[in-house]
Amino acid sequence: MLALARLFLILFVVLTVIYASVSIWSRQVRKKKLIAEWREGGPDHGDDMNAFIRKGLEEYDDSFRRKLIGLVYIVPIAVIAYIIYVVNYT
């Protein structure tokens, strides 16, 4: 039982690092797309670039895509739980 707790602790730390990396990477990609969109549209947007990017990133924070990154935690734990179940009870 202690080994399982240690496994989940290490898994949680590794998954947290992966989650943070993917989250930061995804946010940077979105920011680059917003900058490119603002440069293409230019004065049509009506506000300065920083306000446009801030508003776009706020919309991104509430988006479904951002919430999908949480699957980084759910999928590996579900797979491990399934493997443990199959090995022990079938």
C-alpha positions as CSV (number, residue, x, y, z in Angstrom):
1,M,0.0,0.0,0.0
2,L,2.9,2.3,0.8
3,A,4.3,1.7,-2.7
4,L,1.0,2.7,-4.3
5,A,1.0,5.9,-2.3
6,R,4.5,6.6,-3.4
7,L,3.6,5.9,-7.0
8,F,0.7,8.3,-6.9
9,L,2.8,11.0,-5.2
10,I,5.5,10.8,-7.8
11,L,2.9,10.6,-10.6
12,F,1.2,13.7,-9.2
13,V,4.5,15.6,-9.2
14,V,5.3,14.6,-12.7
15,L,1.8,15.3,-14.0
16,T,1.9,18.7,-12.3
17,V,5.1,19.5,-14.2
18,I,3.6,18.3,-17.4
19,Y,0.4,20.3,-16.8
20,A,2.3,23.5,-16.1
21,S,4.5,23.0,-19.2
22,V,1.5,22.4,-21.5
23,S,-0.5,25.2,-20.0
24,I,2.3,27.7,-20.4
25,W,3.1,26.5,-23.9
26,S,-0.6,26.7,-25.0
27,R,-1.0,30.2,-23.5
28,Q,2.1,31.4,-25.4
29,V,0.8,29.9,-28.7
30,R,-2.5,31.7,-28.2
31,K,-0.6,34.9,-27.4
32,K,1.4,34.7,-30.6
33,K,-1.8,34.1,-32.6
34,L,-3.4,37.1,-31.0
35,I,-0.4,39.3,-31.8
36,A,-0.5,38.1,-35.4
37,E,-4.3,38.7,-35.6
38,W,-3.8,42.3,-34.2
39,R,-1.1,43.0,-36.7
40,E,-3.2,41.8,-39.6
41,G,-6.2,43.8,-38.4
42,G,-4.3,46.8,-37.2
43,P,-6.4,49.9,-36.4
44,D,-9.6,48.0,-37.2
45,H,-9.6,46.6,-33.6
46,G,-9.9,50.0,-32.1
47,D,-7.8,49.5,-29.0
48,D,-4.1,49.1,-28.4
49,M,-2.3,45.8,-28.8
50,N,-1.9,45.1,-25.0
51,A,-5.6,45.5,-24.4
52,F,-6.5,43.3,-27.3
53,I,-4.1,40.6,-26.1
54,R,-5.3,40.8,-22.5
55,K,-8.9,40.5,-23.7
56,G,-8.1,37.6,-25.9
57,L,-6.2,35.8,-23.1
58,E,-9.1,36.3,-20.7
59,E,-11.4,34.7,-23.3
60,Y,-8.8,31.9,-23.6
61,D,-8.8,31.3,-19.9
62,D,-12.5,30.6,-20.0
63,S,-12.4,28.4,-23.1
64,F,-13.0,24.7,-23.4
65,R,-9.6,24.1,-24.8
66,R,-8.0,25.4,-21.6
67,K,-10.1,23.0,-19.6
68,L,-9.1,20.0,-21.8
69,I,-5.5,20.4,-20.5
70,G,-6.8,19.0,-17.2
71,L,-7.0,15.6,-18.9
72,V,-3.3,15.5,-18.2
73,Y,-4.3,14.4,-14.7
74,I,-7.3,12.3,-15.5
75,V,-6.2,10.1,-18.3
76,P,-3.0,8.6,-16.8
77,I,-4.6,8.0,-13.4
78,A,-7.6,6.3,-15.1
79,V,-5.3,4.1,-17.2
80,I,-3.3,3.1,-14.1
81,A,-6.5,2.3,-12.2
82,Y,-7.8,0.2,-15.1
83,I,-4.5,-1.7,-15.3
84,I,-4.6,-2.4,-11.5
85,Y,-8.2,-3.6,-11.8
86,V,-7.5,-5.9,-14.7
87,V,-4.4,-7.4,-13.1
88,N,-6.0,-8.0,-9.8
89,Y,-9.6,-8.9,-10.6
90,T,-9.7,-10.6,-13.9
